[in-house]
Amino acid sequence: MPDDMEQAHTYAHHPAAAGVFYLVTNGGLFRLYDRDASKPILEWTLGEIEAIWSTIESLLGPDSIRRRAQLYRHLRAVSTILI
């Protein structure tokens, strides 16, 4: 999985993707990474997905994406004012 991890990390950093997270899986084991971290922030197996679903949704769900987008827009607006 190291080559897959490197490829996912590279894609997450690409300006066109601008990913916050990336996921590496072999179909049975899932590892979710913050794009700037070297260790997974969350790891689970396929059998554990129901038990961990609320955590996954809190990180990757639509509400979380909206909150990050609002924060990003706010930070850009503040940085424009300071420049």
Chimera marker file (.cmm) of the C-alpha trace (Angstrom):
<marker_set name="trace">
<marker id="1" x="0.000" y="0.000" z="0.000" r="1" g="1" b="0" radius="0.5"/>
<marker id="2" x="2.908" y="2.507" z="0.263" r="1" g="1" b="0" radius="0.5"/>
<marker id="3" x="2.786" y="3.324" z="-3.478" r="1" g="1" b="0" radius="0.5"/>
<marker id="4" x="-0.995" y="3.713" z="-3.317" r="1" g="1" b="0" radius="0.5"/>
<marker id="5" x="-0.644" y="5.982" z="-0.298" r="1" g="1" b="0" radius="0.5"/>
<marker id="6" x="1.891" y="8.183" z="-2.057" r="1" g="1" b="0" radius="0.5"/>
<marker id="7" x="-0.300" y="8.439" z="-5.142" r="1" g="1" b="0" radius="0.5"/>
<marker id="8" x="-3.370" y="9.385" z="-3.074" r="1" g="1" b="0" radius="0.5"/>
<marker id="9" x="-1.320" y="11.925" z="-1.113" r="1" g="1" b="0" radius="0.5"/>
<marker id="10" x="-0.029" y="13.483" z="-4.338" r="1" g="1" b="0" radius="0.5"/>
<marker id="11" x="-3.534" y="13.712" z="-5.799" r="1" g="1" b="0" radius="0.5"/>
<marker id="12" x="-4.885" y="15.323" z="-2.605" r="1" g="1" b="0" radius="0.5"/>
<marker id="13" x="-2.211" y="18.025" z="-2.864" r="1" g="1" b="0" radius="0.5"/>
<marker id="14" x="-2.871" y="18.757" z="-6.543" r="1" g="1" b="0" radius="0.5"/>
<marker id="15" x="-4.343" y="22.271" z="-6.957" r="1" g="1" b="0" radius="0.5"/>
<marker id="16" x="-7.201" y="20.969" z="-9.123" r="1" g="1" b="0" radius="0.5"/>
<marker id="17" x="-8.265" y="18.520" z="-6.402" r="1" g="1" b="0" radius="0.5"/>
<marker id="18" x="-7.325" y="20.555" z="-3.307" r="1" g="1" b="0" radius="0.5"/>
<marker id="19" x="-8.246" y="17.603" z="-1.122" r="1" g="1" b="0" radius="0.5"/>
<marker id="20" x="-8.419" y="17.906" z="2.633" r="1" g="1" b="0" radius="0.5"/>
<marker id="21" x="-8.348" y="14.148" z="3.184" r="1" g="1" b="0" radius="0.5"/>
<marker id="22" x="-7.398" y="11.064" z="1.254" r="1" g="1" b="0" radius="0.5"/>
<marker id="23" x="-8.413" y="7.462" z="1.735" r="1" g="1" b="0" radius="0.5"/>
<marker id="24" x="-6.333" y="4.360" z="1.112" r="1" g="1" b="0" radius="0.5"/>
<marker id="25" x="-8.089" y="0.991" z="1.073" r="1" g="1" b="0" radius="0.5"/>
<marker id="26" x="-7.639" y="-2.557" z="-0.058" r="1" g="1" b="0" radius="0.5"/>
<marker id="27" x="-11.412" y="-3.127" z="0.199" r="1" g="1" b="0" radius="0.5"/>
<marker id="28" x="-11.221" y="-4.599" z="3.683" r="1" g="1" b="0" radius="0.5"/>
<marker id="29" x="-9.091" y="-2.089" z="5.580" r="1" g="1" b="0" radius="0.5"/>
<marker id="30" x="-9.697" y="1.648" z="5.251" r="1" g="1" b="0" radius="0.5"/>
<marker id="31" x="-7.259" y="4.370" z="6.293" r="1" g="1" b="0" radius="0.5"/>
<marker id="32" x="-8.295" y="8.011" z="6.208" r="1" g="1" b="0" radius="0.5"/>
<marker id="33" x="-5.522" y="10.604" z="6.230" r="1" g="1" b="0" radius="0.5"/>
<marker id="34" x="-5.438" y="14.333" z="6.624" r="1" g="1" b="0" radius="0.5"/>
<marker id="35" x="-3.506" y="15.368" z="3.532" r="1" g="1" b="0" radius="0.5"/>
<marker id="36" x="-0.758" y="16.892" z="5.688" r="1" g="1" b="0" radius="0.5"/>
<marker id="37" x="-0.395" y="14.037" z="8.200" r="1" g="1" b="0" radius="0.5"/>
<marker id="38" x="1.751" y="10.941" z="7.916" r="1" g="1" b="0" radius="0.5"/>
<marker id="39" x="-0.433" y="8.717" z="10.122" r="1" g="1" b="0" radius="0.5"/>
<marker id="40" x="-4.104" y="7.904" z="9.536" r="1" g="1" b="0" radius="0.5"/>
<marker id="41" x="-6.595" y="10.007" z="11.451" r="1" g="1" b="0" radius="0.5"/>
<marker id="42" x="-9.093" y="7.152" z="11.246" r="1" g="1" b="0" radius="0.5"/>
<marker id="43" x="-8.746" y="3.451" z="10.451" r="1" g="1" b="0" radius="0.5"/>
<marker id="44" x="-11.458" y="0.815" z="10.191" r="1" g="1" b="0" radius="0.5"/>
<marker id="45" x="-12.331" y="-2.489" z="8.594" r="1" g="1" b="0" radius="0.5"/>
<marker id="46" x="-15.328" y="-3.179" z="6.399" r="1" g="1" b="0" radius="0.5"/>
<marker id="47" x="-16.956" y="-5.047" z="9.274" r="1" g="1" b="0" radius="0.5"/>
<marker id="48" x="-16.649" y="-1.989" z="11.543" r="1" g="1" b="0" radius="0.5"/>
<marker id="49" x="-18.175" y="0.524" z="9.144" r="1" g="1" b="0" radius="0.5"/>
<marker id="50" x="-21.625" y="0.614" z="10.763" r="1" g="1" b="0" radius="0.5"/>
<marker id="51" x="-20.156" y="1.174" z="14.228" r="1" g="1" b="0" radius="0.5"/>
<marker id="52" x="-17.914" y="4.010" z="13.029" r="1" g="1" b="0" radius="0.5"/>
<marker id="53" x="-20.296" y="5.573" z="10.499" r="1" g="1" b="0" radius="0.5"/>
<marker id="54" x="-21.183" y="8.645" z="12.593" r="1" g="1" b="0" radius="0.5"/>
<marker id="55" x="-17.486" y="9.504" z="12.913" r="1" g="1" b="0" radius="0.5"/>
<marker id="56" x="-16.953" y="9.077" z="9.168" r="1" g="1" b="0" radius="0.5"/>
<marker id="57" x="-19.974" y="11.263" z="8.450" r="1" g="1" b="0" radius="0.5"/>
<marker id="58" x="-18.800" y="13.961" z="10.866" r="1" g="1" b="0" radius="0.5"/>
<marker id="59" x="-15.525" y="14.191" z="8.940" r="1" g="1" b="0" radius="0.5"/>
<marker id="60" x="-16.702" y="13.638" z="5.368" r="1" g="1" b="0" radius="0.5"/>
<marker id="61" x="-20.433" y="14.386" z="5.293" r="1" g="1" b="0" radius="0.5"/>
<marker id="62" x="-22.037" y="17.330" z="3.487" r="1" g="1" b="0" radius="0.5"/>
<marker id="63" x="-22.399" y="19.437" z="6.660" r="1" g="1" b="0" radius="0.5"/>
<marker id="64" x="-18.716" y="19.055" z="7.421" r="1" g="1" b="0" radius="0.5"/>
<marker id="65" x="-17.773" y="20.009" z="3.867" r="1" g="1" b="0" radius="0.5"/>
<marker id="66" x="-20.002" y="23.115" z="4.077" r="1" g="1" b="0" radius="0.5"/>
<marker id="67" x="-18.416" y="24.157" z="7.402" r="1" g="1" b="0" radius="0.5"/>
<marker id="68" x="-14.905" y="23.810" z="5.967" r="1" g="1" b="0" radius="0.5"/>
<marker id="69" x="-15.902" y="25.794" z="2.859" r="1" g="1" b="0" radius="0.5"/>
<marker id="70" x="-17.365" y="28.596" z="4.991" r="1" g="1" b="0" radius="0.5"/>
<marker id="71" x="-14.231" y="28.702" z="7.129" r="1" g="1" b="0" radius="0.5"/>
<marker id="72" x="-12.034" y="28.770" z="4.017" r="1" g="1" b="0" radius="0.5"/>
<marker id="73" x="-14.042" y="31.658" z="2.520" r="1" g="1" b="0" radius="0.5"/>
<marker id="74" x="-13.846" y="33.550" z="5.808" r="1" g="1" b="0" radius="0.5"/>
<marker id="75" x="-10.086" y="33.063" z="6.098" r="1" g="1" b="0" radius="0.5"/>
<marker id="76" x="-9.582" y="34.208" z="2.497" r="1" g="1" b="0" radius="0.5"/>
<marker id="77" x="-11.673" y="37.324" z="3.121" r="1" g="1" b="0" radius="0.5"/>
<marker id="78" x="-9.712" y="38.150" z="6.289" r="1" g="1" b="0" radius="0.5"/>
<marker id="79" x="-6.370" y="37.605" z="4.566" r="1" g="1" b="0" radius="0.5"/>
<marker id="80" x="-7.437" y="39.881" z="1.691" r="1" g="1" b="0" radius="0.5"/>
<marker id="81" x="-8.306" y="42.630" z="4.173" r="1" g="1" b="0" radius="0.5"/>
<marker id="82" x="-4.943" y="42.284" z="5.924" r="1" g="1" b="0" radius="0.5"/>
<marker id="83" x="-2.944" y="42.526" z="2.707" r="1" g="1" b="0" radius="0.5"/>
<link id1="1" id2="2" r="1" g="1" b="0" radius="0.2"/>
<link id1="2" id2="3" r="1" g="1" b="0" radius="0.2"/>
<link id1="3" id2="4" r="1" g="1" b="0" radius="0.2"/>
<link id1="4" id2="5" r="1" g="1" b="0" radius="0.2"/>
<link id1="5" id2="6" r="1" g="1" b="0" radius="0.2"/>
<link id1="6" id2="7" r="1" g="1" b="0" radius="0.2"/>
<link id1="7" id2="8" r="1" g="1" b="0" radius="0.2"/>
<link id1="8" id2="9" r="1" g="1" b="0" radius="0.2"/>
<link id1="9" id2="10" r="1" g="1" b="0" radius="0.2"/>
<link id1="10" id2="11" r="1" g="1" b="0" radius="0.2"/>
<link id1="11" id2="12" r="1" g="1" b="0" radius="0.2"/>
<link id1="12" id2="13" r="1" g="1" b="0" radius="0.2"/>
<link id1="13" id2="14" r="1" g="1" b="0" radius="0.2"/>
<link id1="14" id2="15" r="1" g="1" b="0" radius="0.2"/>
<link id1="15" id2="16" r="1" g="1" b="0" radius="0.2"/>
<link id1="16" id2="17" r="1" g="1" b="0" radius="0.2"/>
<link id1="17" id2="18" r="1" g="1" b="0" radius="0.2"/>
<link id1="18" id2="19" r="1" g="1" b="0" radius="0.2"/>
<link id1="19" id2="20" r="1" g="1" b="0" radius="0.2"/>
<link id1="20" id2="21" r="1" g="1" b="0" radius="0.2"/>
<link id1="21" id2="22" r="1" g="1" b="0" radius="0.2"/>
<link id1="22" id2="23" r="1" g="1" b="0" radius="0.2"/>
<link id1="23" id2="24" r="1" g="1" b="0" radius="0.2"/>
<link id1="24" id2="25" r="1" g="1" b="0" radius="0.2"/>
<link id1="25" id2="26" r="1" g="1" b="0" radius="0.2"/>
<link id1="26" id2="27" r="1" g="1" b="0" radius="0.2"/>
<link id1="27" id2="28" r="1" g="1" b="0" radius="0.2"/>
<link id1="28" id2="29" r="1" g="1" b="0" radius="0.2"/>
<link id1="29" id2="30" r="1" g="1" b="0" radius="0.2"/>
<link id1="30" id2="31" r="1" g="1" b="0" radius="0.2"/>
<link id1="31" id2="32" r="1" g="1" b="0" radius="0.2"/>
<link id1="32" id2="33" r="1" g="1" b="0" radius="0.2"/>
<link id1="33" id2="34" r="1" g="1" b="0" radius="0.2"/>
<link id1="34" id2="35" r="1" g="1" b="0" radius="0.2"/>
<link id1="35" id2="36" r="1" g="1" b="0" radius="0.2"/>
<link id1="36" id2="37" r="1" g="1" b="0" radius="0.2"/>
<link id1="37" id2="38" r="1" g="1" b="0" radius="0.2"/>
<link id1="38" id2="39" r="1" g="1" b="0" radius="0.2"/>
<link id1="39" id2="40" r="1" g="1" b="0" radius="0.2"/>
<link id1="40" id2="41" r="1" g="1" b="0" radius="0.2"/>
<link id1="41" id2="42" r="1" g="1" b="0" radius="0.2"/>
<link id1="42" id2="43" r="1" g="1" b="0" radius="0.2"/>
<link id1="43" id2="44" r="1" g="1" b="0" radius="0.2"/>
<link id1="44" id2="45" r="1" g="1" b="0" radius="0.2"/>
<link id1="45" id2="46" r="1" g="1" b="0" radius="0.2"/>
<link id1="46" id2="47" r="1" g="1" b="0" radius="0.2"/>
<link id1="47" id2="48" r="1" g="1" b="0" radius="0.2"/>
<link id1="48" id2="49" r="1" g="1" b="0" radius="0.2"/>
<link id1="49" id2="50" r="1" g="1" b="0" radius="0.2"/>
<link id1="50" id2="51" r="1" g="1" b="0" radius="0.2"/>
<link id1="51" id2="52" r="1" g="1" b="0" radius="0.2"/>
<link id1="52" id2="53" r="1" g="1" b="0" radius="0.2"/>
<link id1="53" id2="54" r="1" g="1" b="0" radius="0.2"/>
<link id1="54" id2="55" r="1" g="1" b="0" radius="0.2"/>
<link id1="55" id2="56" r="1" g="1" b="0" radius="0.2"/>
<link id1="56" id2="57" r="1" g="1" b="0" radius="0.2"/>
<link id1="57" id2="58" r="1" g="1" b="0" radius="0.2"/>
<link id1="58" id2="59" r="1" g="1" b="0" radius="0.2"/>
<link id1="59" id2="60" r="1" g="1" b="0" radius="0.2"/>
<link id1="60" id2="61" r="1" g="1" b="0" radius="0.2"/>
<link id1="61" id2="62" r="1" g="1" b="0" radius="0.2"/>
<link id1="62" id2="63" r="1" g="1" b="0" radius="0.2"/>
<link id1="63" id2="64" r="1" g="1" b="0" radius="0.2"/>
<link id1="64" id2="65" r="1" g="1" b="0" radius="0.2"/>
<link id1="65" id2="66" r="1" g="1" b="0" radius="0.2"/>
<link id1="66" id2="67" r="1" g="1" b="0" radius="0.2"/>
<link id1="67" id2="68" r="1" g="1" b="0" radius="0.2"/>
<link id1="68" id2="69" r="1" g="1" b="0" radius="0.2"/>
<link id1="69" id2="70" r="1" g="1" b="0" radius="0.2"/>
<link id1="70" id2="71" r="1" g="1" b="0" radius="0.2"/>
<link id1="71" id2="72" r="1" g="1" b="0" radius="0.2"/>
<link id1="72" id2="73" r="1" g="1" b="0" radius="0.2"/>
<link id1="73" id2="74" r="1" g="1" b="0" radius="0.2"/>
<link id1="74" id2="75" r="1" g="1" b="0" radius="0.2"/>
<link id1="75" id2="76" r="1" g="1" b="0" radius="0.2"/>
<link id1="76" id2="77" r="1" g="1" b="0" radius="0.2"/>
<link id1="77" id2="78" r="1" g="1" b="0" radius="0.2"/>
<link id1="78" id2="79" r="1" g="1" b="0" radius="0.2"/>
<link id1="79" id2="80" r="1" g="1" b="0" radius="0.2"/>
<link id1="80" id2="81" r="1" g="1" b="0" radius="0.2"/>
<link id1="81" id2="82" r="1" g="1" b="0" radius="0.2"/>
<link id1="82" id2="83" r="1" g="1" b="0" radius="0.2"/>
</marker_set>
